[in-house]
């Protein structure tokens, strides 16, 4: 191992140590002491051996080298452990722990350190003390705000702190809270697990108060970005909304549909400021200064200043700072007149980041950034050589770049989304020439906007062309059938994919070096794995379709902690709610061979019921809904209407047809419907087939016990039913009377595995057992399909339960 590469060992050891110890910070101090002593002992042994051994003794030299490497690894462990031990107690001050345990309200001052995230639900504050959905009457924009808790007040007592926190609150301003702002929050704290990046979650009971805006060195950048986004909004199509993201990482103008397309085509990284953006900026600045005849020192200094201004312009979030650190390390290496060694520079950045904040070691953004850089450094040349056997070298190099990054990152991406992008590499290859052009032209237009509006407008129009090209690639890939294929979820999926990647790379290297036997073994392994995967995939797609009953009338999709119920009658199809994400409900509809919806029912506007609505825009003929509560709800209904749906607000007494069945709304009450919101406003309906032996279903949405009791008291149910969709995922807020009146044989509980809310609760399960209703839970059963007749119902489940 060369001296330059020995830092790789220390960085890797520090990273692994931090990953483990942030989850058990109590062991950090002891680990640090033990590692320091062990490193010192190894170093002492090496020194003694160097003094006593003969210079021509190769075995002693090898032994000393091994001990030196162990010492380096131990030193990395000691540094990371010391960093964890030094920061662990500060993350959980005693007053905050007591307030969290007692559920007391605290007042805090928070310095905002990252872009706040505007919740898609907007409007109402959507959080309660338990972290679940709640309601209040405050207007504002719901946001998730990350920052450092600097002041904690409980009653008259006040403490100074430095606690990383995540705030769930409403903000009167429609824009995200700016980085560098100080906000006051009255909230209920809840401590997180030790390994989480945020040490505490704060659920605000009222809108946050912005005490001060960002400092002057950040404020100018916010105004400049806002003007840039406004100017880009005048450009037509998706190119105009995408260019701010490509240039300065501002994705506020990107629509939900374009965001989905960028993700499914593996192009979303282009709108996140990364090392690639910083490298482009540094390269352009160094090139311009070189043309002007600047010395090396001037070029390095100018690039440093430009890089710093770029970081401020795009907001100095941790992810942006990490990307800039990589470029900074390269500049330092150039300034010292030493050849650039990519892997040691990357290792230095990793070591600095991990020691500065050990909790970032578990951040997916940090992991993916480091892996992508490592992939480019280690895999680009081998892949280029391998591909050049069948392609021209320039084309092989172009393919190798996105392939290297994708190969390195994909095992970790499986943990986020257990799917393999089919068209990710071709999409990145097609977008590669356009991305730097859009970045540079957009950035230049942004900078010149306050100076020369016409020139800035011209640059924005020029940048619009490559931005539109990238958007077109994303939307085209997104529209293709099966843009991704499912894979094993969790650690098993990541490990198996990593192993297959290693086998594939090893096989390619062996083939290139003429080791045919090893290459053949690797190829055989890949063929077997591919055959097994194809067989499993076919079984997953074809098996359920063959096994489920042909005459099914209801299917409860497994969409996690949310609702998505499909009802079918005489070929007509209704979908009741869409779950929290588009992908699960889209996959369920595909499995059920459903392309078009005659009826879409949105029981209420909580995210776990309408978050997946983008999967059905343009596919629904009619939409039934309760009253929208805010502008975000109205925009969602407008998008459905623009997709060709007739949107209809309903209340108790409204009726209609679905194939050979009729539907009737039981709740909310007419005229007073606007008084109800959230769970209490859930559209509740009965679907009654014309055939006397058809399955009659009651669908309760997230209706609470008080509203359920009013339905029963008003005799609106109209007799027993055969099937009931249990309200609110089986929460404790239920009225036993409605389940007694329903007397259903089958109960559908749409609930997410390990949901954290205790759903379904023992109380509702006891009620169902008492009235003779058999519950079928999507967390245990997966997809639940009901067919047959009322006298002889047939229930098929995806998993044995």
TAFENFEN-V917265 format. One record per run of one state. SS is the DSSP state (@ for helix, = for strand, . for the rest). FROM is the first residue (numbers start at 1). LEN is the number of residues. Records with the same first field share a line. If there is no record, write none. Layout:
BEGIN
SS: FROM-LEN ; FROM-LEN
END
This chain:
BEGIN
.: 1-2 ; 22-3 ; 53-5 ; 92-2 ; 103-2 ; 113-4 ; 119-22 ; 155-2 ; 172-10 ; 192-8 ; 205-4 ; 213-3 ; 233-4 ; 249-7 ; 265-3 ; 272-3 ; 292-4 ; 314-4 ; 336-6 ; 357-1 ; 363-1 ; 388-5 ; 417-2 ; 422-2 ; 449-4 ; 480-4 ; 487-3 ; 513-3 ; 548-6 ; 557-8 ; 570-2 ; 577-5 ; 592-5 ; 598-1 ; 603-4 ; 611-2 ; 616-4 ; 621-1 ; 626-5 ; 643-3 ; 650-5 ; 659-2 ; 668-5 ; 676-2 ; 682-2 ; 690-7 ; 700-5 ; 714-9 ; 726-1 ; 731-5 ; 743-3 ; 750-12 ; 772-2 ; 782-2 ; 789-4 ; 798-4
@: 3-19 ; 25-28 ; 58-34 ; 94-9 ; 216-17 ; 237-12 ; 256-9 ; 268-4 ; 275-17 ; 296-18 ; 318-18 ; 342-15 ; 358-5 ; 364-24 ; 393-24 ; 424-25 ; 453-27 ; 490-23 ; 516-32 ; 582-10 ; 607-4 ; 613-3 ; 631-12 ; 673-3 ; 678-4 ; 705-9 ; 727-4 ; 736-7 ; 762-10 ; 778-4
=: 105-8 ; 117-2 ; 141-14 ; 157-15 ; 182-10 ; 200-5 ; 209-4 ; 419-3 ; 484-3 ; 554-3 ; 565-5 ; 572-5 ; 597-1 ; 599-4 ; 620-1 ; 622-4 ; 646-4 ; 655-4 ; 661-7 ; 684-6 ; 697-3 ; 723-3 ; 746-4 ; 774-4 ; 784-5 ; 793-5
END
